[in-house]
Amino acid sequence: MDSFGVTNSQIQALKVFINLLQQHPEFLNDDRLDFLRNYIISLGGKIPEPKKEEPKSEEKPMEEEKKEEETVKEKPMEEDIKIDDPDVIPGDTIEPETINMDIEVTEEMEVQASTKRSEAMEAFNNGEVDKAINTITEAIKLNPRVANFFACRAQYYNKAKKPNAAIRDCTTAIKLNPDNAKAYKMRGMAYRMIGQYQKSVVDLRLGNKLDYDDNTYELQKVVEKFVAIEKQNEKRHNKQQEEKPKQEEQHQCHCGGEKKPGCDGHGGCHRQGGCCDPELMAAMQDPDVMTKLSSAMSNPAQIATLMSDPKVGPILNKLMSKFGQNAAQ
């Protein structure tokens, strides 16, 4: 190369200059680069059209600027599909009573407990729900190791619109007997009453698997529709969370309604990475750096001198590094 008067350092400076033009092709429209434009055109190349001047950001009404920023920053959140379930109620706050689960149950106590259970069922069938609850509670205290006593009281609690108490009794019944179908069904009904549909459908399915009945199946189908809506809403939420980083990246690459160099306009950047490199982004905001780079455009020989500049040198080194990476791709 030295044979025709071009040194290696000048070649290196030219590489940096070309890389700068790759990231900022609009610089080619500078009047001082008329000779370079003519040379590119003579080789069949094309020069990018000069950008039309847009109104300065301060000339825009504040409302318009704010609207633009909000549009780029974040897409509006889609509203959830509402579940219309008239049977959902606030949960009750009944304190659990203390029951001695380790009490020694005699045969006489077992008989008394069975009698109380029969009385509770009769009261419930007659519409006396509170009496049924109090009576079955007496049976539980006499013999607390019968799972069905708790499942029956849960049924009465559901009727009394006390789902939390019902859930508690069902859980105790399932601990005593994991195959108690009624406990699963009553707990599934109670979960539905407080809007916990996914828990509800699990219990209803298991209860019907243990002991099928049509009423439970009909309730299960209703709850399954609500679960489908919940999962659809969850899917939408997850998608919005995945898109959020992309929206934030797009906002960072957006500047006053224009794309910064290197941005593709969709939240991403070109592989040269100009706008997404924090150091380069900061440098482009420094008037001193931009003045020196503009001067180097008209006289590439200055690039070698600018390499020692504390501000411009690191930027040129980074550009040279990116040039090498792009050449390898």
N, C-alpha and C positions, 0 to 999 in steps of 0.2 A: 504493500500500500504506500509506503514512503516514497516509492519510485515516481508517483505522480503527485507528490506534495501533500498528501493527507496522512496525518499521524494516527497512531492507535488511539491516543486520547481524544482526538477529534471524532474518530469513529464511535468511541464510547459515548461521547457527548451527543452525537447524532442519534444513537439508540435511545438515549433518555428523551431527546426531543420528540422522536417518533412516538414513543410510548405516551408522552404527554398529549400528542395530537390524537392518539387512539382513544384516550379517555375524554378529550375535549375536541372533537372534530370541528366544532363551530369556530375554533381559533383560526382555522384555515381561511376564514373570511377577513382576517385582519389585512388591511391594505399593505402592510409591510411584507406580507408573504405572497404578493402578486406573482413573483417569479416562480414560487413553488407550485401555486395553483396552475400556472400555465404548463409547467413540466408534467404535473399529474394528468392534466387534460390531454397533453400530447401523447401520453401512454395509454389513453383510452379510459382513464379513471374519471370518477365523478366527484364533484365538490358539493358538500351538503348546502342546502339553501340557507341563507341567513335567516335567523329567527326574527320574527316580527316583534317589534317592541310592544310590550304590554303595559298597561297603566301601572304605575308604581303602587305598591301595596298600601301606602298611606293614603292614596286617593280613593281606595275602596271604602265604602261605608263600613262602620264597625260591625253592624249586624251581618253583612255579607261575609266579612273575614271570619267572624265567629262561626257562621254556618258552614263555611268551607272547611275550617279546622275540625269541627265536629264530624263532618261527613267523612273526612279522611281518617280521623283518629279511631272511630269505632262505629261499626254498623249497629243499627238499633236492634235491641234484643227482641226476639220474637216472643210473643205472649204464649204462656202455657195453655194447653187445651183444658178448659175447666171441666171438672167432674161434677155432674149434677146428681147428687145422692141425698135425697130428702131424709134418709134414715140415719145420717151421721149426727151424733150428739156430742156435747162436751163430756169428757170422762168424769166419773164420780170421784169423790175423795173419802170414801169409807175407810176408816182405819181397820187393819186386820185384827181380829180378836186373838187372844192368847189361848192356844189349845195344847194341852199336854198330849203329845203324840205317843208318848211312852207309857201311858196309863195302863194298868193291868185291867183287862176287860174280862169280867166274869160272864157266865152263861146268862145270868139274870139281866145284866147290862145289855147283852146282845139282843135279848128278847125285847127289852124296853126300847132299844134303839130302833128295832124293826117296826115296832108299834108306832113310834113317833114318825118314822118315815111314811107309813101308811096314812097317818093323820095329815102330814104335810102334803102328800099327793092329793088327798081329798080336798083340802083347803085350796090348793092351787087350781084344781078342776072347777071349784066353785067361784073362782075369781078373787079369792082372798090371798093375794100375793104376799102381803106383809106377814100374815099369820103363817103362811107356808114357809117363809124364810125363817121365822122364829122357831117353828116346830122342827124343821130339819136341822137347825143349829143345835137343838137339844139332842137330837139323834147323833150328831157328829161328836158332841162332847161325851156322850156315853160310849161311843165306839168310833174313835177317830181314824181307824185303819181300814175303813171301807171306802174305796175309791168312788163308788157310785153315789154315796151320800154327798160328796163334794160336787160331783157332776150334776146331781139334782138341784143342789142349792145354786149352782152356776146358772142353771136353766131359769130358776126363779129370779135371780139377780138380773138376767137379761130381760125378763119380762118387766121388771121394775126399772129398767133403763139405768142399770148400774154395771156397765160393762167391765170396769176395772176390777171390781170385786169378783165378777164372774171369771175373768182371766186368771185371777189369783187362785180361785178354787179349782179351776180346770188344771192348772199347772200342778197343784197338790195332788189331784186325782191321778194325773199321768205319772207322777213320781211313784204313787202307790201301785198303779197298774198301767204300764205303758201301752196296753192293748185296749184301753177303755175308749170305745168309739164315741160314746156320748160326750166325753170330756173334750175330744178334738172338735166335734161338731159345735159344742157350745162356745168353745174358745174362738173358733173360726167366726161364729156369729158375733161375738163380742168385739173381735178385732175389726170386723166390718163396721160396727156401730161407731167406732172412734176413727175410722178412716184409714186403718192400717191394712190396706187391701192385700198386699203381697203376703203378709203373715196369715191373713184370713184365708186366702185361697189354698195355702199349703195345708192348714188344719182341716179345712172342709174336704179336700181331696183325700187326706189320710183317713178322716173319720168315715167317709163313704166307702173307702177301700176296705175298712174293717167291718162295716155294717151299712150296706147301701139302703138309702131311702130317697124317694123322689123329691121331697121338700128340700133336703140338703143339696141335692143335685141342681135344683132350680136356683137356689141361692148361690151356689158355686158358679153357675153360668153368668149371673149378674155381676158377681165380684170379678170374674175373669175379664169382663169388658172394662172395668175400672182399672185393672192391672195393666191391660193393653195400653190404655191412655197414659198411665204413669210411665210406662217404659218408653212410649213415644216421646214424652216430655223429657225423660232422662237422656234419650238419644240426642235430642236437640240441644240440651245443655252441654253434653260432652262435645258435640260438634262445635258449639260456640267457644268452648274453652280451647279446643284445638286451633281455632282460627284466630284467637286473641293475639298470640305472639306474632302472627303474620300481619295483623292489623297494626300492631305497635311498630313493627319493622317498616311498614308502609308509611306510617306517620313520621318516622325518623327520616325516611328518604324523601319526604315531601317538603317543598319549600315555597311558600307563597303562591301556591297554585301551579308551580312548575316542577318538573322532575329534576332532581339533582343529577349531575353527571354520574353515570354508572347504574342508575335505577331503571328498572324495566316498567315502572308504573303499576306494578301489581304487588308491591310489598317486597319484591326481590331485587337483586342487583346483578349486573352483568358480571361475568367471571373475572373481569379486571378489578372488581371490588372497589371502585373509586369512592362511592358515596358511603359505603358501609365501613370504611376504615376510619376510625375516630380521628387519628392523627391527620390524615389527608383532609377530612372534613373541616377540622379546626384550621388547617393551613389555608384553605380556600377562603376563609373568613378574614384572614390577616392581609390588610392592604399592602404592607411592605413585601410580603412573600409574593403576592400576585403581581406587584410591580416588577420585581426582579425576574419572575418567570416570564412575564410579557417581554421584558428586555432580552431574555435569552432566546425567545422565539425569533426575534429579528436578527440576532447574532449568536448562533449556536456555539461559537467559540467561547462565549462567556460561561458556558455551563461548567467547564473544567475549573474556572475560578470560583464559581458559586458553590462548588463541592465543599469548600472550606467554610462557607457561611454557616454560622450556628443555627440559623432558622431554616435556610433553604437546603443546606447540605443533607440533613436527614430525610427531607422530602424527596430530593433527587435520588438518594440511595434507595428509598422505598420504591420509587418509580422504576429504577433500574432492576430491582429485585423482581417486581411484577412483570417487567418486560421479559426477564429470563423464564419466569413461570409460564407465561403465555406462549412463549416460543416453544416450550417443551410440550404443550398440550396439542 
